[in-house]
Amino acid sequence: MELEIQGIVGAEFLHVPVLSQEVISGLAIRPGGHYLDATVGGGGHSRLILQAATDVRLTAIDQDQDALLAAQKHLAEFGDRVEFVLGNFSSYQYTPHSFDGILADLGVSSYHLDRPERGFSFRHTANLDMRMNQGQSLTAADVINQWDEAELADIFFKFGEERLSRRIARRIVERRPFHTTTELAEAIASAVPRQYRYGRIHPATRVFQALRIVVNDELRSLATFLQQAPPSLVPGGRIAIISFHSLEDRPVKHDLRNSPLLQVLTKKPITANEAELAQNPRSRSAKLRIAQRL
Ligand SMILES: C[S@@+](CC[C@H](N)C(=O)[O-])C[C@H]1O[C@@H](n2cnc3c(N)ncnc32)[C@H](O)[C@@H]1O
């Protein structure tokens, strides 16, 4: 099923939806219901939501123009049952009691990582960009080349959970300006001890995560979404959130649990089963939490 979806989207916006069966059953899609996909991406989850029951309507948000275009193509057959919204899910005008279910599948898509020119990956040489919203001005190059050493060390530590944040920041400041992803990755690798350089993950992984979070203001958008979205559910409506690292999962867990409007349905987060793990490496770190409006 997932491979078919991948085929339909084609090479333009390749993204296999994670935990798809768990999302669909967790949202308990109702015939005639109105759902919000706050991160439509290539439209993989959205398609499954639209197919899960009769006459489902969907509002689909993405801040990335390419993603929204891909989703429009992928979901064209559903016609005016889908409304597309280009924008950040944190600035969407949520109407109280309007959705039977909400999904957010956080972070970047595999499309972003696989498109060298978007500058998310240190595996390809590209401009240091990392913007999901191509209309914003702040890029990763601005942060790396203009922020002072202490600020860089701080974000690498806070948003990358990078232990060697200070020495990496020092090396970056010594060697900047940087223009490309690979130049930056090499400088980071040169700043860390040998054993760290050949560890389980590339030494630039955490710094790239931190930059991405900062450039896209990801944690602030998530915090706003967690406050604004639940009142837009109808009573009994469900919210499902997939996160990919602890900096996202922590506020999701905390805010769902502490919302006076919600009852959490997942004591522990749902994670991918063996079959999905074997098929889709991206599912490895995915955690799904679901709550229901009282
Ligand atoms: C993991 S992908 C979603 C993939 C999608 N579920 C699918 O099946 O194809 C995340 C998408 O959310 C978008 N996104 C991330 N943060 C966002 C935000 N704050 N507001 C709107 N879109 C956002 C990204 O541009 C990306 O396309």
Ligand as a Chemical Component Dictionary entry (heavy atoms), coordinates in Angstrom:
data_LIG
# 
_chem_comp.id                   LIG 
_chem_comp.type                 NON-POLYMER 
_chem_comp.pdbx_formal_charge   0 
_chem_comp.three_letter_code    LIG 
# 
loop_
_chem_comp_atom.comp_id 
_chem_comp_atom.atom_id 
_chem_comp_atom.alt_atom_id 
_chem_comp_atom.type_symbol 
_chem_comp_atom.charge 
_chem_comp_atom.model_Cartn_x 
_chem_comp_atom.model_Cartn_y 
_chem_comp_atom.model_Cartn_z 
_chem_comp_atom.pdbx_ordinal 
LIG C1  C1  C 0  6.795 14.759 7.744  1  
LIG S1  S1  S 1  6.155 15.742 6.466  2  
LIG C2  C2  C 0  4.475 15.259 6.318  3  
LIG C3  C3  C 0  4.244 14.136 5.370  4  
LIG C4  C4  C 0  2.790 13.739 5.176  5  
LIG N1  N1  N 0  2.185 13.290 6.399  6  
LIG C5  C5  C 0  2.636 12.704 4.072  7  
LIG O1  O1  O 0  2.063 11.643 4.329  8  
LIG O2  O2  O -1 3.064 12.950 2.944  9  
LIG C6  C6  C 0  5.977 17.262 7.280  10 
LIG C7  C7  C 0  5.442 18.370 6.398  11 
LIG O3  O3  O 0  4.993 19.376 7.275  12 
LIG C8  C8  C 0  5.408 20.635 6.819  13 
LIG N2  N2  N 0  5.538 21.460 8.029  14 
LIG C9  C9  C 0  6.430 21.307 9.030  15 
LIG N3  N3  N 0  6.228 22.225 9.972  16 
LIG C10 C10 C 0  5.154 22.960 9.562  17 
LIG C11 C11 C 0  4.470 24.085 10.118 18 
LIG N4  N4  N 0  4.843 24.630 11.275 19 
LIG N5  N5  N 0  3.411 24.580 9.440  20 
LIG C12 C12 C 0  3.026 24.038 8.248  21 
LIG N6  N6  N 0  3.664 22.999 7.663  22 
LIG C13 C13 C 0  4.712 22.474 8.321  23 
LIG C14 C14 C 0  6.694 20.400 6.065  24 
LIG O4  O4  O 0  6.872 21.374 5.074  25 
LIG C15 C15 C 0  6.462 18.998 5.474  26 
LIG O5  O5  O 0  5.951 19.073 4.178  27 
# 
loop_
_chem_comp_bond.comp_id 
_chem_comp_bond.atom_id_1 
_chem_comp_bond.atom_id_2 
_chem_comp_bond.value_order 
_chem_comp_bond.pdbx_ordinal 
LIG C1  S1  SING 1  
LIG S1  C2  SING 2  
LIG S1  C6  SING 3  
LIG C2  C3  SING 4  
LIG C3  C4  SING 5  
LIG C4  N1  SING 6  
LIG C4  C5  SING 7  
LIG C5  O1  DOUB 8  
LIG C5  O2  SING 9  
LIG C6  C7  SING 10 
LIG C7  O3  SING 11 
LIG C7  C15 SING 12 
LIG O3  C8  SING 13 
LIG C8  N2  SING 14 
LIG C8  C14 SING 15 
LIG N2  C9  SING 16 
LIG N2  C13 SING 17 
LIG C9  N3  DOUB 18 
LIG N3  C10 SING 19 
LIG C10 C11 SING 20 
LIG C10 C13 DOUB 21 
LIG C11 N4  SING 22 
LIG C11 N5  DOUB 23 
LIG N5  C12 SING 24 
LIG C12 N6  DOUB 25 
LIG N6  C13 SING 26 
LIG C14 O4  SING 27 
LIG C14 C15 SING 28 
LIG C15 O5  SING 29 
# 
